[in-house]
Amino acid sequence: MIAFALALAAVAHQDTAALDRAVAAFTGRPIGEDGGARAAIDPRLRLRQCPTVALSWRTDAHDAVVVSCAGPEWRLFVPIRMPAQSASVARPPAAPAAASMAAEKIIKRGDPLVIEAGSDGFSITREGVAMADAAAGQRLMVRVDGGKMPVQAVALAPGRATLPGWVE
């Protein structure tokens, strides 16, 4: 029992400040500045020591840095502070309320749906029933087969939806 406690105490943890410096070097911006990490990595995080840390962009939008280790397998997503856009670029002109209400509903309440999510290398699908009408790109609640609580989904096509945050 004592040997186990000593072995557990000997396990080294990854230095989160060093990870912060690596992310800053990768982005070319310090923490808190546009293009840099939104915040420092929580120093309470206890990751096993990694001999070689890999950094990459999560997407082409450069909205997060993926910090990963293959040795003891772990991965972190560090959100990036995106530059503020001007009001004219950030907001498209408001559409009349009648136009948004007239959008063709591709999913009707009670329709059977397949919710899909995935990326290169994996995908997951679940079947469910729409709990509301939705036009393409609108969110709706879906009662998933075998699930206790409904899930939120984004309408893609008749009978198809995806989870919010996943692109087709």
N, C-alpha and C positions, 0 to 999 in steps of 0.2 A: 504494500500500500504506500509506504514511504517512497519507494523507488518510482512508483507511478507519479506521485506528487512532484518529485524532483524532475522527472522527465517532462511533465507538463509545464513546470516553471521554466525549463530550459528552452521551450519553443519560442523562437523569436518572432516578433510581429513586425509587419511592414511599417516603415516610417511614413505616415501620411503627409508630413511636411515635404518629404522628398518627392512624393507623388504629386503634390501641389506644384512644386518647382518643375517637375517633368511636364505637367500639363501646360504650365505657363511657357515653357520653352517650345513645346509643340505648337501652341496657338500663336506664339509671338506676342502675347498680351498678358499683363498681370491680372490677378484675381480682382473681380469687381469692375473692370473696364470693359467697354464694348469689344466683343471678340475674344474676351478672356473668360475664365470660369466664373459662374455667378457667385459662388461662395467656395470657401476652403472645404476640403474633404474632412468629414467629422473625425477628429482625433481619437474618439472613443471606439472607432472601428478597429476590430482586431482581425487583421488579415494575416495569414501565414506569410513568412518572409519569402520573397520571390527573387531569384537570382537575375532574371531578365524580364523586365516589364515591357509590354508592347503597347503602343498607343496608335489609335486610328480614329478617323471621323466616323460617327454612327451613320450619317447619311450625307448625301451631296449638299444638303442645306447647311452643313457644318453647325448643327444645333447642339451637338453633344460630342464629347470625346470618350471613346471606349478605352479604358485602361484595363489590360488583362494580363494574366499570368498563366502559363501552361504547366509550370512545375507543380506547385500546389495549385490546382485549378480554381481560379476566381476571376471575377470580372466586375468592373465598376463603370457606371455611366456618369460622366461629369457634365452637367448642363452648362451651356455657353450663354453668356449674356449677349443677346442679339442687339445690334445697333438700332436706335430709335429711328423710325421713318417719319418723313414729313406727313402732315395731316392729309395733304392732297394725294399722296401715294398710299398711305395706310388705309384710307377709307374710300371704297368705291362709292359713287353717287347712290343715294338711297333710291331703291326701287319702289314704285307705288305699291301700296298694300294690296290692291286688287290684283296686280300682276303676280305677286308671290302666292296669293290664295288660289289663283287660276292655274298654278303649275300643275302639270299632269301628275296625278298620283299613280305611281307604278306599283305600289304595294297597298293593298286594302286590308283593313282589319279582318282577322280570321284567316288570311292567306297563309299557306304553309311556306316556310322559308328555310334556306340553308345559309347559315352564317359562316363565312370563311375568313381566315386570317392566316398569314404566313409570309415568308420571304424566301430567298434563295436557300434551299436545303431543307425546308420544313414547311408544313402547312397543317392546319387543323380545321375541321368543319364540325358544326353542330346543327341539328335540325330543330326547328321551333315553329311557333305560330305568332304572326304579327298581332300586336295588341292595339295598333292604330294605323291610320292611313299615312303614307309618306311618298313624297316626290323624290326623284333621284338626288342624292346628296343630303337629304334630310335625315335627322335622327328619329328613331322610334324605339319603343320597348318591345322585346320579343320574349315570349314565354318559351323557355328551352325545355325540350323533352328531358324528363328526369331531374330537372333543376327545381329548387324550392323558390328561388327569387327570379324575376325576369331580368334580362340583360339589355343594355342599351346597344343599338346597332345603327349603322348608316346604310340607307337604301342604295343599292347599286343598279339593280335591274329587277324586273318582275321575278319574284321567288328567290332573289339573291341579296344578301347584305354582308357587311363586314363589321368588324369591331372598330370603334372610334380610334383614330391614330394609325390605322393600317391602310396603306394605299394599295390599289389594285395593280 
